[in-house]
């Protein structure tokens, strides 16, 4: 993972925090970093987002959003992790 990818993950975590989600960059034992996101109002709603090739990717391997737009990516993650009534 390059420094750019790590920077993109940090910016995404920051954007997610402004939306009321708990988000932090985590380093896995394999060296791969990702953003761990939790909805504090429904802690079973979680997601791990990775960054590679200048894009953000969902944990299931689908491209989510381009990495140069962390606000747009954060909006998508917040929508997916929203609890009923939020």
N, C-alpha and C positions, 0 to 999 in steps of 0.2 A: 504494500500500500504506500502510495506516495504522500508527500506532505500536502499536496493539493487536496487529496481525498480526505485526509485528516482535518484540514481546515474546513472543508465542506461539511463534514460531520459536526464539527463544533458550531458552525453557523446554524445548521439545522437544529441542533439541540437548543440553542439560544432562542430561535424562532418558536419552537414547540413550547418552551417555558413561558413565553409571552401569551400563549394560548391556554395557559393553565394546566398543561400536561407536565408530568415529571419526565425529564429526559436527560440522559448523560451518555457520554462516549465511553464505551467499554472496549477493552483489549482482550480478545480471546487468547487462550493458550497457544493457538496456531499463529498468532501475530496479527490476525485479521481484526480490524476495529469495526464497530458498528454503534449505532445509536439505539439504546434501549429506551423505549417510551412506555409510560404507564399512565392511564387515566386515573387520577387520584379519587375520583368519584365512583369508579367502578374498576377496582384493581385487577379484575380478571381480564380487562380489555388492555392488551399489551401488544407491542410490535417491536421488531428489531429491523432497523433500516441500515443497509450498507451503501457505500459509495464506491463505484468503480467505473472507469472509462467515462468520467465526467457526467455520470448519471447517478441518481438515487434508485435503489432497488428494494422492493418488498422482500420479506424473509422467504417467501415462496418462490423467489427467482424471477419475478416479473418486474420489468422496468416501470418505475413509478413517475419520475420527473427528472428534468435536467438539474444538475448540481449547481449551476450558476443562478438558480432561483430558489433559495431556501425558503422564502416566504410562501411561494406557491406549493412547494413540497409539504411544508408544515400544515397548510390548509387541507391538503388531501389526507394527511395522517390524522389530523384532528377530526375530520369528517368520519373516517373509518372507525376511530376509537370513541366516538361520541356515544354516551349512554342514552337510552330512551328518555326523552324529556329535556335533554340538554340543549 
